[in-house]
Amino acid sequence: MNDDEPAEFLNPLEAFGVDVRELRRTRRITLKGLGDATGYSISYVSKVETGTVHPSEKFAEGCDHVFGTGSMLARQRQRALEGDHPTWFMPFVVYERKAVRIFDYSTLYLMGLLQTPEYARASYRLTMPGMTPELIESKVAARMSRREVMTRNEPPPPKLWVVLHEACLHVKVGGSEVMARQLDRLLEEGERAGVTLQLLPFEAMPVVATPFTLLVFESRPTLLYAEGPVTGRPQDASKITAAAGEVYDQLQAEALGRRATLDRIWRMREEYRRE
């Protein structure tokens, strides 16, 4: 993106950056000045302004405070984030931020919260071959921004429990190098407090073949999300979520323990490194 790029050709991420840059310049604030005021580096501010990184919630709110724009930039950031997800997926993104516990079952592809940018990029190229590179990058940025839910301080991040079918380690998304880095990420996440990974090995008979996610809240019913070939929607009917919970209990019982899971991921990562 450059300063002369027509507004109609900007994606929401780039448009946010342009607005931040214009507000900063109008108020005669340097990159360093804005970085100091918001708690970020000059490099980070510059990348936001050029649309190469997705702004964090903290950064957007800090800019609103510095520029005196109320919550304008925070809302714009939210719209940019939501604009890069399919309309039918947006309810899940909203609920995901409010959950206190997340239980996920992944069958072929890893859930978004665990993906590296390279893995996400390759998966978009695979599943949406007609998408422009610019749109892919915007969607990758939006997916990566969802990870903020796992790194935030207030409210505390949700507890994450993921049962991975072993096929997730063998579907070579983006090639061996991308997969090696992705499994590095899994190993890192698997050692974090509040995150539990379990591998469902090929030799175990899965009780269900469809991936799904359960979101648990403090003050509202548990929500089930199961994605179909082209769409999906959250469901909170108690009979449905209770049945899904029982299925998840069976998956956990059939899956490997935490340490055995990480050992198998490590061995698979080494295989990708040798390829």
KASUL-V353445 format. One record per residue. N is the residue number from 0. RES is the residue in three letters. PSI is psi in radians with two decimals (999 if undefined). OMEGA is omega in radians with two decimals (* if undefined). Layout:
<<N;RES;PSI;OMEGA> <N;RES;PSI;OMEGA>>
This chain:
<<0;MET;2.46;3.05> <1;ASN;2.99;-3.06> <2;ASP;-0.40;-3.06> <3;ASP;0.06;-3.12> <4;GLU;2.19;3.10> <5;PRO;2.47;-3.07> <6;ALA;-0.58;-3.07> <7;GLU;-0.23;3.13> <8;PHE;0.03;-3.12> <9;LEU;2.41;2.99> <10;ASN;2.93;-3.08> <11;PRO;-0.58;3.13> <12;LEU;-0.78;3.13> <13;GLU;-0.67;3.14> <14;ALA;-0.68;3.08> <15;PHE;-0.80;-3.13> <16;GLY;-0.71;3.11> <17;VAL;-0.75;-3.13> <18;ASP;-0.71;3.10> <19;VAL;-0.78;-3.12> <20;ARG;-0.75;-3.12> <21;GLU;-0.71;3.09> <22;LEU;-0.70;-3.14> <23;ARG;-0.80;-3.11> <24;ARG;-0.71;3.13> <25;THR;-0.64;-3.14> <26;ARG;0.10;3.08> <27;ARG;0.83;3.08> <28;ILE;2.32;3.13> <29;THR;2.90;3.05> <30;LEU;-0.74;3.14> <31;LYS;-0.69;-3.14> <32;GLY;-0.75;3.13> <33;LEU;-0.67;3.10> <34;GLY;-0.80;3.12> <35;ASP;-0.69;-3.07> <36;ALA;-0.48;-3.10> <37;THR;-0.14;3.11> <38;GLY;0.46;-3.13> <39;TYR;2.86;-3.12> <40;SER;2.85;3.05> <41;ILE;-0.74;-3.12> <42;SER;-0.72;-3.13> <43;TYR;-0.82;-3.13> <44;VAL;-0.75;3.14> <45;SER;-0.72;-3.13> <46;LYS;-0.62;3.05> <47;VAL;-0.78;-3.09> <48;GLU;-0.48;3.11> <49;THR;0.02;3.07> <50;GLY;0.39;-3.12> <51;THR;-0.24;3.00> <52;VAL;2.62;3.12> <53;HIS;2.22;-3.11> <54;PRO;2.48;3.08> <55;SER;2.85;3.09> <56;GLU;-0.71;3.12> <57;LYS;-0.72;-3.13> <58;PHE;-0.80;-3.13> <59;ALA;-0.76;3.12> <60;GLU;-0.64;3.10> <61;GLY;-0.69;3.10> <62;CYS;-0.75;3.09> <63;ASP;-0.70;3.13> <64;HIS;-0.78;-3.11> <65;VAL;-0.75;-3.06> <66;PHE;-0.19;-3.09> <67;GLY;0.66;-3.08> <68;THR;0.41;3.10> <69;GLY;-2.04;3.07> <70;SER;0.39;-3.04> <71;MET;-0.88;-3.08> <72;LEU;-0.59;3.09> <73;ALA;-0.72;3.11> <74;ARG;-0.68;3.13> <75;GLN;-0.72;3.09> <76;ARG;-0.74;-3.13> <77;GLN;-0.73;3.12> <78;ARG;-0.67;3.11> <79;ALA;-0.73;3.12> <80;LEU;-0.82;-3.10> <81;GLU;-0.54;-3.13> <82;GLY;-0.31;-3.12> <83;ASP;0.16;3.03> <84;HIS;2.56;3.04> <85;PRO;2.56;-3.11> <86;THR;-0.70;-3.10> <87;TRP;-0.30;-3.12> <88;PHE;-0.30;-3.02> <89;MET;-0.69;3.10> <90;PRO;-0.67;3.14> <91;PHE;-0.75;-3.14> <92;VAL;-0.72;3.14> <93;VAL;-0.84;-3.12> <94;TYR;-0.60;-3.12> <95;GLU;-0.62;-3.12> <96;ARG;-0.34;-3.06> <97;LYS;-0.13;-3.07> <98;ALA;2.61;3.04> <99;VAL;-0.39;3.04> <100;ARG;2.44;3.14> <101;ILE;2.17;3.07> <102;PHE;2.09;-3.07> <103;ASP;2.48;3.01> <104;TYR;2.02;-3.12> <105;SER;2.35;-3.04> <106;THR;-0.79;3.14> <107;LEU;-0.70;-3.12> <108;TYR;2.55;3.14> <109;LEU;2.59;3.10> <110;MET;2.69;-3.06> <111;GLY;-0.65;-3.08> <112;LEU;-0.32;-3.10> <113;LEU;-0.07;-3.02> <114;GLN;2.55;2.95> <115;THR;2.83;3.08> <116;PRO;-0.67;-3.11> <117;GLU;-0.73;3.12> <118;TYR;-0.78;3.13> <119;ALA;-0.76;-3.13> <120;ARG;-0.79;-3.14> <121;ALA;-0.65;-3.13> <122;SER;-0.65;3.08> <123;TYR;-0.74;3.12> <124;ARG;-0.60;-3.12> <125;LEU;-0.78;-3.02> <126;THR;-0.33;-3.14> <127;MET;1.23;-3.02> <128;PRO;-0.38;-3.12> <129;GLY;-0.03;-3.08> <130;MET;2.41;3.13> <131;THR;2.67;3.10> <132;PRO;-0.65;-3.13> <133;GLU;-0.74;-3.14> <134;LEU;-0.66;3.08> <135;ILE;-0.80;-3.12> <136;GLU;-0.64;3.11> <137;SER;-0.72;3.13> <138;LYS;-0.63;3.07> <139;VAL;-0.77;3.12> <140;ALA;-0.71;3.13> <141;ALA;-0.71;3.12> <142;ARG;-0.72;3.14> <143;MET;-0.57;-3.12> <144;SER;-0.39;3.10> <145;ARG;-0.36;-3.14> <146;ARG;-0.25;3.11> <147;GLU;-0.50;-3.13> <148;VAL;-0.47;-3.11> <149;MET;-0.18;-3.09> <150;THR;-0.04;-3.09> <151;ARG;2.81;3.09> <152;ASN;-0.77;-3.13> <153;GLU;2.20;-0.17> <154;PRO;2.88;-3.12> <155;PRO;2.61;3.12> <156;PRO;2.68;3.13> <157;PRO;2.70;2.96> <158;LYS;2.33;-3.08> <159;LEU;2.18;3.08> <160;TRP;2.14;-3.07> <161;VAL;2.18;2.96> <162;VAL;2.06;-3.12> <163;LEU;2.16;2.96> <164;HIS;2.50;-3.07> <165;GLU;-0.38;3.11> <166;ALA;-0.50;3.13> <167;CYS;-0.50;-3.13> <168;LEU;-0.31;-3.03> <169;HIS;-0.37;3.06> <170;VAL;1.92;-2.96> <171;LYS;1.41;3.14> <172;VAL;1.97;3.09> <173;GLY;-0.03;3.12> <174;GLY;3.07;-3.02> <175;SER;-0.72;-3.10> <176;GLU;-0.78;3.11> <177;VAL;-0.73;-3.12> <178;MET;-0.64;3.11> <179;ALA;-0.76;3.12> <180;ARG;-0.62;3.11> <181;GLN;-0.71;3.13> <182;LEU;-0.50;2.97> <183;ASP;-0.77;3.12> <184;ARG;-0.76;3.13> <185;LEU;-0.73;3.12> <186;LEU;-0.69;3.10> <187;GLU;-0.81;-3.11> <188;GLU;-0.64;-3.10> <189;GLY;-0.31;3.12> <190;GLU;-0.10;-3.09> <191;ARG;2.53;3.04> <192;ALA;2.42;3.11> <193;GLY;-0.03;3.13> <194;VAL;2.23;3.09> <195;THR;2.21;3.07> <196;LEU;2.35;3.02> <197;GLN;2.36;3.13> <198;LEU;2.23;3.03> <199;LEU;1.87;-3.02> <200;PRO;2.80;-3.14> <201;PHE;-0.59;-3.07> <202;GLU;-0.23;3.10> <203;ALA;2.44;3.12> <204;MET;1.95;-3.13> <205;PRO;2.47;3.13> <206;VAL;-0.21;3.11> <207;VAL;2.54;-3.11> <208;ALA;-0.19;-3.06> <209;THR;2.27;3.07> <210;PRO;2.58;3.09> <211;PHE;2.86;3.14> <212;THR;2.41;3.03> <213;LEU;2.24;3.08> <214;LEU;2.21;-3.12> <215;VAL;2.35;-3.06> <216;PHE;2.92;3.09> <217;GLU;-0.68;-2.96> <218;SER;0.40;3.03> <219;ARG;2.84;-3.09> <220;PRO;2.64;3.05> <221;THR;2.54;-3.09> <222;LEU;2.37;3.09> <223;LEU;2.35;3.04> <224;TYR;2.10;3.07> <225;ALA;2.13;-3.05> <226;GLU;2.36;3.08> <227;GLY;-2.94;-3.10> <228;PRO;-0.65;-3.10> <229;VAL;-0.09;-3.09> <230;THR;3.13;3.12> <231;GLY;2.83;3.09> <232;ARG;2.59;3.11> <233;PRO;2.60;3.07> <234;GLN;2.41;-3.13> <235;ASP;0.26;3.07> <236;ALA;2.26;-3.00> <237;SER;-0.68;-3.14> <238;LYS;-0.68;-3.11> <239;ILE;-0.81;-3.11> <240;THR;-0.59;3.10> <241;ALA;-0.73;3.11> <242;ALA;-0.71;3.11> <243;ALA;-0.64;3.10> <244;GLY;-0.68;3.11> <245;GLU;-0.69;3.08> <246;VAL;-0.72;-3.13> <247;TYR;-0.67;3.08> <248;ASP;-0.72;3.14> <249;GLN;-0.68;3.10> <250;LEU;-0.77;3.12> <251;GLN;-0.68;-3.12> <252;ALA;-0.60;-3.12> <253;GLU;-0.36;-3.04> <254;ALA;2.83;3.08> <255;LEU;2.76;3.06> <256;GLY;3.01;-3.05> <257;ARG;-0.88;-3.08> <258;ARG;-0.73;3.10> <259;ALA;-0.62;3.09> <260;THR;-0.86;-3.12> <261;LEU;-0.61;3.10> <262;ASP;-0.72;-3.14> <263;ARG;-0.66;3.07> <264;ILE;-0.71;-3.14> <265;TRP;-0.76;-3.14> <266;ARG;-0.69;3.12> <267;MET;-0.65;3.09> <268;ARG;-0.73;3.11> <269;GLU;-0.63;3.09> <270;GLU;-0.75;3.11> <271;TYR;-0.63;3.12> <272;ARG;-0.55;-3.13> <273;ARG;-0.33;-3.09> <274;GLU;999;*>>
